Amino acid sequence: MIGLSGRFRKDNQNTVNKEQKTPRRKSGLLVLISLLILGLGISGLFMACSDASDTSSGATGNPMPPLVTDEGTATPVEGTNAGDEDVSEASETSLPADSEEAAGQSLQQVPVYEAADPASVEADELGQIMVLMYHHIREPEAEWSRTPDHFRKDLKVLYEQGFRPIRLIDYARGQIHVPAGTTPVVFTFDDGNENNFRMIEDEAEEWIIDPDCAVGILMAFHEEHPEFRPHATFFINGGTPFGQPDWVDFKLNYLVTNGMDIGNHTETHLHLGDASAEQLQQELGRIQQLMNRYVDDYPVNTFALPFGSRPSSDSVAPYVERGTYQEVTYVNEAVLEVGWDPYHSPYHRDFNPHKIRRVRASETKVDGVGMYDWLASFESGSRRRFISDGDPNTIAIPESRAELLREDLEGYEIRLYEAP
């Protein structure tokens, strides 16, 4: 897959301007110059032009993935049969083996799965969804730190128990794309720590994505299990997102290209309790300004509340959802709290996209409300988890739960069935 197995030339590490987004293809020009210096005749020059055309098509150049920002224009990946978890794998492996651009674009596409009979998969699209909250991926294990090996364990457990990642913005919009019989899960990382996305030099002095950082682990797991897409939202503050100033441009564009998202965490990680309207809009607007410098036309439309705090003033509270700073307007379609438990289905009558609770993805000081506690609750049946019928345009639920549906669900087909 793109990036993880690739290598990044050391002489590119200081290139952070917009030219980084377009792969350089200079081999043809170099061939022409070399031949002219050698004093080839007219016939030799024609031959050089022909050779240059051939070699330029195979140039590798800068490995920066091209930007893909409009998911709506991507061609959907067609499914093969109901509940087939290899749908994504089949579509992605059909791409040219040497096409990093195509690999990245495939993660921007929206997969399409066929619907299964709701009763056959015990569908319940009013069940709850875990929005997992991570901070550091590093040694040692601590309250706000998950070790790389433990993070790998989390992915393996979730995969084996039938969870599949979706984008946070898709959750907020009620656009759930997972195979029939599986459960969506949302990954979030706060603070833009370097251990979330780190570049390192290997033994050959070539730059690679650190296999022990969050992005490296997500991409590696996706390579092994293509249907487990590397969707995650990284909530950043101001300054230098993910550290390593020379790599900011590359990192932000890489995330967006590969199906991941950037969310807002305020410029200074501000506690919002006593914030003024002007201060709050500045804190949020500057993150959008930061993204505008690196990623074209990318809306920062999700927001994780620092410390889980909200403005105490009723007149300031609306600016959590939308506001304007220096002619930059932001609109937060999803606002995340610190939380403690799985949150409602987007089709549930109590769902509020601006008050989404999260689950602490840890096993340290979780007080009985960590990820593994809720997995046990799902297993025992004390909590009902969202189970998809495979079709994002239908809402499949047991008939006995119909009264829990939102009343403003337009454009969906409701599929009721009698549960045993």
GIPE-V797704 format. One record per residue. N is the residue number from 0. RES is the residue in one letter. PHI is phi in whole degrees, 0 to 359 (* if undefined). OMEGA is omega in radians with two decimals (* if undefined). BURIAL is # if it has 9 or more other ideal C-beta (glycine too) atoms within 8 Angstrom, else .. Layout:
N;RES;PHI;OMEGA;BURIAL  N;RES;PHI;OMEGA;BURIAL
This chain:
0;M;*;-3.04;.  1;I;297;2.96;#  2;G;89;-2.99;#  3;L;296;-3.14;#  4;S;269;3.14;.  5;G;279;3.12;#  6;R;235;-3.07;#  7;F;240;-3.03;#  8;R;300;-3.10;#  9;K;297;-3.10;#  10;D;286;3.08;.  11;N;262;-2.98;#  12;Q;293;-3.13;#  13;N;264;3.14;.  14;T;268;-3.07;#  15;V;235;-3.14;#  16;N;272;-3.03;.  17;K;293;3.11;.  18;E;297;-3.11;.  19;Q;295;-3.06;#  20;K;279;-3.09;#  21;T;245;3.14;.  22;P;302;3.13;#  23;R;279;3.11;.  24;R;229;-3.00;.  25;K;251;-2.99;.  26;S;298;3.13;#  27;G;298;-3.14;#  28;L;296;3.13;.  29;L;297;3.11;.  30;V;297;-3.14;#  31;L;299;-3.11;#  32;I;298;-3.11;.  33;S;298;-3.11;.  34;L;291;3.11;#  35;L;295;3.13;#  36;I;297;3.14;.  37;L;286;3.04;.  38;G;76;3.10;.  39;L;295;3.08;#  40;G;283;-3.10;.  41;I;300;-3.13;.  42;S;295;3.11;.  43;G;295;-3.13;#  44;L;295;3.09;#  45;F;300;3.11;.  46;M;296;3.14;#  47;A;297;3.12;#  48;C;299;3.13;#  49;S;296;3.13;.  50;D;295;-3.11;#  51;A;298;3.13;#  52;S;298;-3.13;#  53;D;290;-3.06;.  54;T;287;-3.12;#  55;S;294;-3.12;#  56;S;290;-3.13;.  57;G;250;-3.12;.  58;A;294;3.14;#  59;T;264;3.06;.  60;G;64;-3.13;.  61;N;291;-3.07;#  62;P;280;3.13;#  63;M;304;3.11;#  64;P;294;3.08;#  65;P;292;-3.10;#  66;L;282;3.01;#  67;V;235;-3.03;#  68;T;246;-3.04;#  69;D;253;-3.09;.  70;E;298;-3.10;#  71;G;295;-3.11;.  72;T;270;-3.11;.  73;A;287;3.09;#  74;T;282;-3.11;.  75;P;299;3.06;.  76;V;272;-3.06;#  77;E;284;3.08;.  78;G;278;-3.13;#  79;T;251;3.08;.  80;N;203;-3.03;.  81;A;300;3.05;#  82;G;74;-3.09;#  83;D;282;-3.08;#  84;E;283;3.13;.  85;D;264;-3.11;#  86;V;301;-3.13;#  87;S;296;-3.12;#  88;E;299;-3.12;#  89;A;297;-3.11;#  90;S;289;-3.06;#  91;E;283;-3.12;#  92;T;287;3.09;.  93;S;279;3.13;.  94;L;286;3.07;#  95;P;304;-3.05;.  96;A;298;-3.07;.  97;D;260;-3.06;.  98;S;257;3.07;.  99;E;294;3.14;#  100;E;298;-3.14;#  101;A;296;3.14;#  102;A;297;3.12;#  103;G;295;-3.13;#  104;Q;295;-3.13;#  105;S;297;3.13;#  106;L;279;3.03;#  107;Q;273;-3.12;#  108;Q;289;3.11;#  109;V;264;-3.13;#  110;P;291;3.13;#  111;V;241;3.13;#  112;Y;242;3.09;#  113;E;281;-3.14;#  114;A;284;3.04;#  115;A;260;3.00;#  116;D;297;-3.05;.  117;P;307;-3.10;#  118;A;295;-3.07;#  119;S;292;3.13;.  120;V;247;-3.10;#  121;E;53;-3.09;#  122;A;299;3.02;#  123;D;209;-3.08;#  124;E;272;2.91;#  125;L;253;3.11;#  126;G;290;-3.04;#  127;Q;275;-3.10;#  128;I;233;3.08;#  129;M;273;2.95;#  130;V;254;-3.00;#  131;L;278;-3.11;#  132;M;248;3.04;#  133;Y;244;3.00;#  134;H;236;3.14;#  135;H;267;2.90;#  136;I;245;-3.02;#  137;R;194;2.99;.  138;E;269;-0.16;.  139;P;272;3.07;.  140;E;295;-3.13;#  141;A;207;-3.05;.  142;E;304;-3.11;.  143;W;246;3.14;.  144;S;230;3.05;#  145;R;246;3.13;#  146;T;288;3.10;#  147;P;305;-3.13;#  148;D;293;3.11;.  149;H;290;3.07;#  150;F;295;3.06;#  151;R;300;3.10;#  152;K;298;3.12;.  153;D;303;-3.11;#  154;L;298;-3.13;#  155;K;297;3.14;#  156;V;297;-3.14;#  157;L;298;3.14;#  158;Y;299;-3.09;#  159;E;293;3.13;.  160;Q;267;3.00;.  161;G;86;3.07;.  162;F;265;3.13;#  163;R;225;-3.07;#  164;P;292;2.96;#  165;I;229;3.10;#  166;R;285;3.11;#  167;L;301;-3.09;#  168;I;295;3.09;#  169;D;291;3.06;#  170;Y;299;-3.11;#  171;A;298;-3.10;#  172;R;270;-3.11;.  173;G;73;3.12;.  174;Q;249;-3.01;.  175;I;261;-3.11;#  176;H;243;3.04;#  177;V;219;-3.12;#  178;P;296;3.10;#  179;A;302;3.12;#  180;G;87;3.14;#  181;T;253;-3.06;#  182;T;238;3.08;#  183;P;289;3.03;#  184;V;220;-3.10;#  185;V;243;3.08;#  186;F;260;3.05;#  187;T;227;3.12;#  188;F;228;-3.10;#  189;D;263;2.89;#  190;D;89;3.11;#  191;G;60;-3.13;#  192;N;291;-3.13;#  193;E;299;-3.14;#  194;N;286;2.97;#  195;N;281;-3.12;#  196;F;207;-3.08;#  197;R;239;3.01;#  198;M;257;3.13;#  199;I;225;3.04;.  200;E;267;3.08;.  201;D;271;-3.08;#  202;E;296;3.12;.  203;A;271;-3.13;.  204;E;61;3.02;.  205;E;252;-3.03;#  206;W;273;3.11;#  207;I;225;3.01;#  208;I;285;-3.14;#  209;D;303;-3.13;#  210;P;294;3.13;#  211;D;257;3.04;.  212;C;270;-3.06;#  213;A;302;-3.12;#  214;V;295;3.12;#  215;G;300;-3.14;#  216;I;291;3.12;#  217;L;299;-3.12;#  218;M;293;3.13;#  219;A;294;3.14;#  220;F;293;3.09;#  221;H;295;3.10;#  222;E;298;-3.14;#  223;E;283;-3.11;.  224;H;229;-3.01;.  225;P;303;-3.14;#  226;E;284;3.06;#  227;F;265;-2.99;#  228;R;289;-3.02;#  229;P;278;3.14;#  230;H;286;3.09;#  231;A;197;3.06;#  232;T;244;3.13;#  233;F;253;-3.12;#  234;F;270;-3.02;#  235;I;251;2.97;#  236;N;257;3.12;#  237;G;284;-3.13;#  238;G;87;-3.09;.  239;T;241;3.14;.  240;P;303;3.11;#  241;F;66;3.11;#  242;G;64;3.06;.  243;Q;50;-3.06;#  244;P;308;-3.10;.  245;D;291;-3.05;.  246;W;245;-3.07;#  247;V;300;-3.12;#  248;D;301;-3.14;#  249;F;300;-3.06;#  250;K;297;-3.10;#  251;L;297;3.13;#  252;N;290;3.11;#  253;Y;298;-3.13;#  254;L;299;-3.09;#  255;V;296;-3.13;#  256;T;295;-3.04;#  257;N;259;2.98;#  258;G;79;3.09;#  259;M;252;-3.02;#  260;D;226;3.05;#  261;I;251;3.09;#  262;G;244;-3.08;#  263;N;266;3.08;#  264;H;229;-3.05;#  265;T;71;-3.09;#  266;E;295;-3.01;#  267;T;243;-3.08;.  268;H;56;-3.02;.  269;L;284;2.94;#  270;H;287;-2.95;.  271;L;274;-3.05;#  272;G;310;-3.08;.  273;D;250;-3.09;.  274;A;292;3.03;#  275;S;273;3.12;.  276;A;298;3.14;#  277;E;294;-3.12;.  278;Q;294;-3.13;#  279;L;295;3.14;#  280;Q;294;3.08;#  281;Q;293;-3.12;#  282;E;299;-3.13;#  283;L;276;-3.12;#  284;G;296;-3.12;#  285;R;290;3.05;#  286;I;291;3.05;#  287;Q;296;3.08;#  288;Q;299;3.12;#  289;L;300;3.14;#  290;M;296;3.13;#  291;N;298;3.13;#  292;R;287;-3.01;.  293;Y;242;-3.04;#  294;V;237;-3.08;#  295;D;291;2.97;.  296;D;56;3.13;.  297;Y;255;3.13;#  298;P;276;3.02;.  299;V;275;-2.96;#  300;N;241;3.02;#  301;T;229;-3.00;#  302;F;218;3.02;#  303;A;258;-3.08;#  304;L;294;3.06;#  305;P;299;-3.11;#  306;F;62;-3.06;.  307;G;71;-3.02;.  308;S;272;3.05;.  309;R;237;3.10;#  310;P;301;3.11;#  311;S;282;-3.11;.  312;S;272;3.11;.  313;D;296;-3.13;.  314;S;284;-3.14;.  315;V;267;-3.03;#  316;A;308;-3.12;#  317;P;300;-3.11;.  318;Y;284;2.96;#  319;V;295;-3.08;#  320;E;271;-3.14;.  321;R;201;3.12;.  322;G;182;-3.11;#  323;T;221;3.07;#  324;Y;223;3.14;#  325;Q;48;3.10;.  326;E;67;3.03;.  327;V;258;-3.13;#  328;T;257;3.06;.  329;Y;241;3.07;#  330;V;224;-3.13;.  331;N;266;3.13;#  332;E;282;3.09;#  333;A;227;3.06;#  334;V;237;-3.03;#  335;L;251;3.05;#  336;E;264;3.07;#  337;V;291;2.99;.  338;G;68;-3.07;#  339;W;203;-3.05;.  340;D;216;3.06;#  341;P;300;-3.08;#  342;Y;251;-3.04;#  343;H;295;2.90;.  344;S;299;3.10;#  345;P;295;3.12;#  346;Y;262;-3.10;#  347;H;281;-3.09;#  348;R;296;-3.13;.  349;D;262;-3.12;.  350;F;291;3.06;#  351;N;227;-3.07;.  352;P;296;3.14;#  353;H;259;3.10;#  354;K;217;-3.09;.  355;I;281;3.11;#  356;R;273;-3.13;#  357;R;240;3.12;#  358;V;248;3.13;#  359;R;287;3.14;#  360;A;273;-3.08;#  361;S;204;3.02;#  362;E;234;-3.10;.  363;T;243;3.11;.  364;K;53;-3.13;.  365;V;266;3.06;#  366;D;54;3.07;.  367;G;79;-3.13;.  368;V;232;3.06;#  369;G;273;-3.08;#  370;M;304;-3.08;#  371;Y;289;3.03;.  372;D;294;-3.12;#  373;W;285;3.03;#  374;L;299;3.10;#  375;A;294;3.12;.  376;S;294;3.07;#  377;F;298;-3.10;#  378;E;296;-3.11;.  379;S;281;-3.12;.  380;G;92;3.10;.  381;S;289;2.96;.  382;R;235;3.13;#  383;R;261;3.14;.  384;R;263;3.10;#  385;F;296;3.05;#  386;I;233;-3.01;#  387;S;277;2.98;#  388;D;265;3.09;#  389;G;94;-3.09;#  390;D;245;-3.12;#  391;P;290;-3.11;.  392;N;266;3.09;.  393;T;239;3.05;#  394;I;239;-3.07;#  395;A;257;-3.11;#  396;I;214;2.98;#  397;P;299;-3.09;#  398;E;303;-3.10;#  399;S;292;-3.10;.  400;R;255;-3.05;#  401;A;301;-3.09;#  402;E;293;-3.12;.  403;L;272;-3.12;.  404;L;290;2.98;#  405;R;295;-3.13;.  406;E;270;-3.06;.  407;D;256;-3.12;.  408;L;276;3.12;#  409;E;250;3.10;.  410;G;87;3.10;.  411;Y;252;2.97;#  412;E;264;-3.14;.  413;I;272;-3.14;#  414;R;246;3.12;#  415;L;261;3.08;.  416;Y;214;3.13;#  417;E;274;3.13;.  418;A;282;3.13;.  419;P;296;*;.
